[in-house]
Amino acid sequence: MNTRVLIVGGAGYIGGAVTDFLQEGNCEVRVYDGLFYDDAYRKKVDFVYADIRQQECLQTHLDWADTVIWLAALVADGSCALYPELAVALNTKSVEWLIQHFDGRIIFPSTCLVYAIQNTMLDESAGTDPLTIYAKTKLAAEKILEDRALIVRLSTVFGISDMFSRPRLDLVVNLLTARAAREGKMTVFGGAQYRPFIHVRDVGKVMANNIRTTTTGIFNLHTENMRIVDLAQRISSHIPQAQLEVQSATIEQTGDYRMISDKARQVLGFNPRYTIDDGISEMKELALRLKDIRNPRYSNEAFLKINPLR
């Protein structure tokens, strides 16, 4: 019998990758999405255009599903700062409702921003101290789901998701690469700060691989920890004509954190395929095909500033 998978928020950046991997497997896939950032869903997948706050509609599709991959959220610090009450409703309150109305498998992405930012290696036992509305709402959702769901704390995502989903140019690898390729210049603030990174398709693969497992709990996901200045220099090796400007900023201003993902490797079989160089190469190619890399549609916060949510 095929596993029926409902991807809530599946039209977005991570959802595109997850959907592709699931279509390769023995399962039925349905995407449920309110299309905050897009006018249409073009992928040949069973699709429901609806908001997660339309609970009667959502319940119908939860009743159909064996597994739910819950990607629906107001994502990124800036976006949540624009709409703090909506961030709580979408990122936390909706999860409270979910566990009361669905008793199947749940896979949920959180963020490494829930950790107390410190100059050390962070595993899942590290202390949490979220500083932003986004991170606070995600940690609150984790606590609701901790005994029920597979929760993956994502590092900074990069790369191209699939052929249809909106590219994200508000993520540091993608942003710096796009500007280096199209504008011939990158600007880095500080640069000594570390960040952990993971390719969006490696995120999608972990989720797709675990739709039938029973593992629950919190797992870090990252591929590589890298200083931002080293990332810029890596991009320069792909785009040598690009100039690098480094503006002064302290570690206290930028934050500094690195992740350990040994638990995911050992328990989930996490084996990332894509490197930062892979992401730089594909983003360079895409940027040269985009009409305007500064178009607000490629940034969550910039888009929502001119397209208010209700």
C-alpha positions in Angstrom: 0.0 0.0 0.0 1.3 3.4 -0.9 2.1 5.9 1.8 0.0 9.0 1.5 2.0 12.1 2.2 0.5 15.6 2.7 3.1 18.4 2.3 1.6 21.4 4.0 3.3 24.5 2.6 4.8 22.3 -0.1 4.8 24.9 -2.9 7.8 26.7 -1.3 11.6 26.5 -1.4 12.0 23.3 0.7 8.7 21.8 -0.5 9.9 21.7 -4.1 12.8 19.5 -3.3 10.8 17.3 -0.9 8.1 16.8 -3.6 10.6 15.7 -6.2 12.1 13.1 -4.0 8.7 11.7 -2.9 7.6 11.4 -6.5 10.5 9.0 -7.1 9.3 6.7 -4.3 6.3 4.5 -3.6 3.9 7.1 -2.2 1.0 9.3 -3.1 1.8 13.0 -2.7 -0.5 15.9 -2.1 0.6 19.6 -1.7 -1.5 22.0 0.4 -0.4 25.6 0.1 -1.8 29.2 0.3 0.7 30.5 -2.3 1.9 33.5 -0.3 4.7 34.2 -2.8 3.4 32.7 -6.1 0.5 33.1 -8.4 0.3 29.5 -9.5 1.5 26.0 -8.7 2.8 24.4 -11.9 4.1 21.0 -10.8 2.2 17.9 -11.8 1.2 16.9 -8.3 -2.2 16.8 -6.6 -2.6 20.3 -5.3 -4.9 22.1 -2.8 -4.9 25.9 -2.8 -5.8 26.8 0.8 -4.5 28.5 3.9 -3.7 26.5 7.0 -6.1 28.7 8.9 -8.9 27.2 6.8 -9.1 24.4 9.3 -12.2 22.6 8.0 -10.5 22.2 4.6 -7.2 21.2 6.1 -8.9 18.5 8.2 -10.2 16.8 5.1 -6.7 16.4 3.8 -5.2 15.4 7.1 -7.8 12.6 7.3 -6.5 11.4 3.9 -2.8 11.4 4.9 -0.6 8.9 6.6 2.3 11.3 7.0 2.4 15.1 7.1 5.5 17.1 6.3 4.6 20.5 7.9 6.5 23.2 6.1 3.9 25.9 6.5 5.4 28.9 8.4 6.2 32.5 8.2 9.9 32.1 7.6 12.9 34.3 8.5 13.5 36.9 11.2 12.6 39.9 9.1 9.3 38.4 7.9 8.2 37.6 11.4 9.2 41.0 12.7 6.8 42.5 10.2 3.9 40.4 11.3 4.6 39.2 14.9 1.0 38.1 15.6 0.7 36.2 12.4 4.0 34.6 13.1 2.6 33.1 16.3 -0.6 32.0 14.5 1.2 30.3 11.6 4.3 29.0 13.3 3.0 27.9 16.7 -0.8 28.0 17.1 -1.3 26.0 13.9 1.0 23.3 15.3 -1.0 23.1 18.5 -4.1 22.5 16.3 -2.3 20.0 14.2 -1.5 17.6 17.0 -5.1 17.7 18.2 -6.4 16.8 14.8 -3.9 14.4 13.3 -2.4 11.2 14.8 -0.1 10.1 12.0 3.5 10.7 11.2 4.7 14.3 11.4 8.0 15.7 10.0 8.7 19.3 11.0 11.6 21.7 10.2 12.9 24.0 12.9 15.9 26.3 12.8 19.4 26.4 14.4 18.5 29.9 15.5 16.8 28.4 18.5 20.2 27.8 20.1 21.9 30.3 22.4 24.4 31.9 20.0 27.9 31.2 21.2 31.3 30.5 19.9 31.2 26.8 20.2 30.0 23.6 18.4 26.3 23.0 19.0 24.8 19.6 19.2 21.2 18.8 20.2 21.9 19.1 23.9 23.1 22.7 23.7 21.1 25.3 25.4 18.4 27.3 23.7 17.9 31.0 23.8 16.0 32.3 20.7 16.4 36.0 20.2 13.9 36.7 17.4 10.2 36.2 17.0 10.9 33.6 14.3 13.2 31.5 16.4 10.9 31.8 19.5 7.8 30.6 17.6 9.8 27.7 16.1 11.1 26.6 19.6 7.6 26.9 20.9 6.4 24.6 18.1 9.2 22.1 18.9 8.1 21.8 22.5 4.5 21.1 21.3 5.8 18.4 18.9 8.8 16.9 20.7 7.2 13.6 21.6 5.2 13.3 18.3 7.4 14.4 15.4 10.7 14.1 13.7 12.1 17.6 14.1 15.1 18.8 12.1 16.9 21.9 13.1 18.1 23.4 9.9 21.3 25.3 9.4 21.4 28.0 6.7 20.0 26.5 3.6 21.3 27.2 0.1 21.1 26.1 -3.5 18.4 25.5 -6.1 15.4 23.5 -4.9 13.8 22.4 -8.2 12.7 23.7 -11.6 9.5 25.3 -10.4 9.9 26.8 -6.9 10.8 30.4 -6.3 14.5 30.8 -5.7 15.5 32.4 -2.4 18.1 35.2 -2.8 17.8 36.2 0.9 20.0 33.3 2.0 23.7 34.2 2.4 25.3 31.7 -0.1 22.6 32.4 -2.7 22.7 36.2 -2.1 26.5 36.6 -2.3 26.8 34.4 -5.3 24.0 36.2 -7.2 25.5 39.6 -6.5 29.0 38.4 -7.4 27.8 37.0 -10.7 25.5 39.8 -11.8 26.9 42.9 -10.1 30.5 41.9 -9.8 30.6 42.8 -6.1 30.0 41.1 -2.7 29.6 42.9 0.7 30.3 41.0 3.9 29.7 42.4 7.4 32.3 41.2 9.8 33.3 37.9 8.1 35.0 36.2 11.0 31.6 34.7 12.1 30.9 31.0 11.4 27.7 29.8 10.0 26.5 26.2 9.3 25.2 25.4 5.9 23.1 22.7 4.1 21.8 22.3 0.5 18.1 22.5 0.2 18.0 19.2 -1.7 19.8 17.5 1.2 17.1 18.7 3.5 14.4 17.4 1.1 16.1 14.0 0.9 16.2 13.5 4.7 12.5 14.3 5.0 11.6 12.0 2.1 13.7 9.2 3.5 11.8 9.3 6.8 8.1 9.4 5.8 7.8 5.7 6.9 10.2 5.6 9.9 9.0 6.0 13.5 12.0 8.0 14.8 11.0 11.2 16.7 13.0 13.9 18.4 15.3 16.7 17.5 18.1 16.4 14.9 20.6 19.0 13.7 21.1 19.1 9.9 24.2 20.7 8.4 26.9 19.9 5.9 29.6 22.3 6.6 30.6 25.1 9.0 32.3 28.0 7.4 33.3 31.6 8.2 31.5 34.1 6.1 34.7 35.6 4.8 35.8 32.2 3.7 32.5 31.7 1.9 33.0 34.9 0.0 36.5 33.8 -1.0 35.1 30.4 -2.1 32.6 32.3 -4.3 35.5 34.4 -5.6 37.2 31.2 -6.8 34.1 30.6 -9.0 33.7 34.2 -10.0 37.2 35.7 -9.9 36.2 39.1 -11.4 33.9 39.9 -8.4 35.2 42.4 -5.8 34.9 41.7 -2.1 34.1 44.5 0.3 34.3 43.7 4.0 32.6 46.1 6.4 33.5 46.2 10.1 31.4 44.3 12.5 32.2 42.5 15.8 31.3 38.9 16.6 29.0 40.3 19.2 27.1 42.0 16.4 27.1 39.2 13.9 26.8 36.2 16.2 28.9 33.1 15.7 27.8 29.4 15.8 28.7 26.0 14.4 26.7 22.8 14.4 27.3 19.1 14.9 25.1 16.7 13.0 26.5 13.3 14.2 23.1 12.3 15.6 21.4 12.6 12.3 24.1 10.7 10.5 24.0 7.9 13.0 20.2 7.6 13.5 18.6 9.0 10.3 21.3 7.9 7.9 21.9 11.5 6.9 24.5 11.6 4.2 24.6 15.0 2.5 25.4 14.9 -1.2 25.8 18.6 -2.1 28.7 20.9 -1.2 28.8 24.6 -0.9 30.7 24.6 -4.2 27.7 22.8 -5.8 25.4 25.5 -4.6 27.7 28.3 -5.8 27.9 26.8 -9.3 24.2 26.3 -9.7 23.3 29.8 -8.2 25.9 31.4 -10.5 24.2 29.9 -13.5 20.7 30.8 -12.4 21.7 34.4 -11.5 22.9 35.0 -15.0 19.4 34.0 -16.3 17.4 36.2 -14.0 16.2 39.6 -15.2 16.5 41.3 -11.8 18.2 39.6 -8.9 17.0 42.4 -6.6 13.3 41.7 -7.4 11.5 41.6 -4.1 9.9 38.2 -4.9 13.2 36.5 -4.3 13.3 37.7 -0.6 10.7 36.8 2.0 10.9 40.0 3.9 11.2 42.3 0.9 8.2 40.7 -0.8 6.0 40.8 2.3 6.8 44.5 2.8 5.0 45.3 -0.5 2.5 42.5 -0.5 0.9 42.6 3.0 -0.5 39.4 4.5 -3.9 39.2 6.2 
